[in-house]
């Protein structure tokens, strides 16, 4: 069951479209993620960019385990920094970064981390609604419905669309299914 409020998906599509125009992007342009992050006051980095990070911690953070961490935004009074896991595939990295920027755009309450006295992670807060909103907006920013429909009308394969927009094939298939893009194309070709 979706936690998204009625109208959120439509708003996210329109917001993504307007933002792309503001960024002087064409319909089929790949999202420039460093520029997007900067536009919303964040910079991108990986654990390798963090001074003082031990080799042991880097090895743990950069392990290619896909069930591990993906990205996190650290917000201070001075700046916002999105730290992402560069060991994932490029499509996942794009989705992770766009997800973190979406949290900033939506002005979501940051997750709270609670550490034990020895510094190990004990607990973090998690807001399922905010996560679902950030996912949906991120996916609209990376692959707007209008661009997806245009790509499908040009008979591009899922792999070609994924490559063109720098996203995973899984995301393309999800967007095709969730946006009704194929149904729209079938209806327009039936006319």
C-alpha positions in Angstrom: 0.0 0.0 0.0 1.4 3.4 -1.0 2.0 6.0 1.7 2.0 8.8 -0.9 -0.7 11.4 -0.5 -3.1 11.8 -3.4 -1.6 14.1 -6.0 2.0 13.6 -4.9 3.0 11.6 -8.0 1.6 14.2 -10.4 3.3 17.0 -8.4 6.6 15.1 -8.6 6.4 14.7 -12.4 5.5 18.4 -12.8 8.2 19.5 -10.4 10.8 17.4 -12.2 9.8 18.8 -15.6 9.9 22.4 -14.3 13.3 21.8 -12.6 14.8 20.4 -15.8 13.6 23.5 -17.7 15.1 25.7 -15.0 18.4 23.8 -15.5 18.2 24.3 -19.3 17.9 20.6 -19.9 16.3 19.0 -22.9 13.7 16.3 -22.5 16.1 13.4 -23.2 19.1 14.8 -21.3 20.7 12.7 -18.5 20.4 14.4 -15.1 23.6 16.1 -14.1 23.7 14.9 -10.5 26.6 17.0 -9.1 24.8 20.1 -10.6 21.5 19.0 -9.1 23.0 18.5 -5.7 24.7 21.9 -5.8 21.5 23.6 -6.8 20.0 22.4 -3.5 23.0 23.3 -1.4 24.8 19.9 -1.3 28.1 18.6 -2.5 28.8 15.0 -3.4 31.6 12.9 -2.0 32.6 9.3 -1.3 34.1 7.8 1.8 37.6 8.2 0.1 37.1 12.0 0.2 36.7 12.1 4.0 39.9 13.0 5.7 41.1 10.8 8.5 39.1 7.7 7.3 41.1 4.6 8.2 41.9 1.9 5.7 39.8 -0.6 7.8 36.8 1.8 7.7 37.2 2.4 4.0 37.3 -1.3 3.3 34.1 -1.8 5.3 32.3 1.1 3.7 33.4 0.3 0.1 32.6 -3.4 0.2 30.6 -4.3 -2.8 27.8 -5.9 -0.8 24.6 -4.6 -2.4 22.7 -5.1 0.8 25.0 -2.6 2.6 24.6 1.2 2.7 24.0 3.3 -0.4 24.1 7.0 0.5 23.6 9.3 3.4 23.3 13.1 3.7 25.0 14.8 6.5 23.4 18.2 7.2 25.2 20.8 9.4 24.6 24.5 9.8 27.4 25.1 7.3 26.6 22.7 4.5 25.0 19.5 3.3 27.1 16.7 2.1 25.9 13.6 0.3 28.2 10.7 0.8 27.6 7.8 -1.6 28.9 4.4 -2.0 31.0 4.3 -5.3 31.2 0.5 -5.3 27.7 0.1 -6.5 26.8 0.1 -10.2 26.3 3.5 -11.9 22.5 3.2 -12.2 22.2 2.5 -8.5 24.6 5.3 -7.6 22.4 7.7 -9.7 19.3 6.6 -7.9 20.9 6.8 -4.5 22.2 10.4 -5.1 18.9 11.5 -6.6 17.1 10.0 -3.6 19.2 12.0 -1.2 18.7 15.2 -3.1 15.0 14.5 -3.1 15.0 14.5 0.6 16.6 18.0 0.5 14.1 19.3 -2.0 11.2 18.0 0.1 12.8 19.4 3.2 12.4 16.1 5.0 13.3 15.7 8.7 16.8 14.1 8.7 17.2 10.6 10.1 18.4 10.6 13.7 21.3 8.3 14.5 21.9 7.1 18.1 25.4 5.8 18.9 26.5 3.7 21.8 29.3 4.9 24.0 31.8 2.9 22.0 30.7 4.7 18.8 28.9 1.8 17.2 25.6 2.4 15.6 22.7 1.4 17.8 19.5 2.8 16.2 18.3 5.2 13.6 14.9 6.7 13.0 13.1 5.8 9.8 10.1 7.5 8.2 8.6 5.2 5.5 6.5 8.0 4.0 9.5 10.3 3.6 11.4 7.4 2.0 8.7 6.7 -0.5 8.3 10.4 -1.4 12.1 10.7 -1.9 12.1 7.5 -4.1 9.3 8.7 -6.3 10.7 12.2 -6.8 14.2 10.9 -7.4 12.9 8.6 -10.1 10.9 11.4 -11.7 14.1 13.6 -11.7 16.2 10.8 -13.3 13.6 9.5 -15.8 10.6 11.8 -16.3 7.5 10.2 -17.6 7.4 12.4 -20.7 11.0 11.4 -21.5 10.1 7.7 -21.0 7.1 7.9 -23.3 9.2 9.7 -25.9 11.9 7.0 -25.7 9.4 4.2 -25.9 7.7 5.8 -29.0 11.1 5.8 -30.6 11.2 2.1 -29.9 14.3 2.2 -27.7 14.9 -0.9 -25.7 14.9 -0.9 -21.9 18.7 -1.3 -22.0 19.1 1.7 -24.3 16.8 3.9 -22.2 18.7 2.9 -19.1 22.0 3.7 -20.7 20.8 7.0 -22.1 19.5 8.2 -18.7 22.2 6.6 -16.6 19.8 4.5 -14.6 19.3 0.8 -14.1 17.1 -1.4 -16.3 15.1 -2.2 -13.2 14.2 1.4 -12.7 13.2 1.8 -16.4 10.9 -1.3 -16.1 9.5 0.0 -12.8 8.7 3.4 -14.3 7.2 1.8 -17.4 4.9 -0.3 -15.2 4.0 2.4 -12.7 3.5 5.4 -15.1 1.3 3.5 -17.6 3.6 4.6 -20.4 3.0 1.5 -22.5 -0.8 1.9 -22.2 -0.5 5.5 -23.4 1.5 4.5 -26.4 -0.9 1.6 -27.3 -3.8 4.0 -27.1 -2.2 6.6 -29.3 -1.1 4.0 -31.9 -4.6 2.5 -32.0 -6.1 5.8 -33.1 
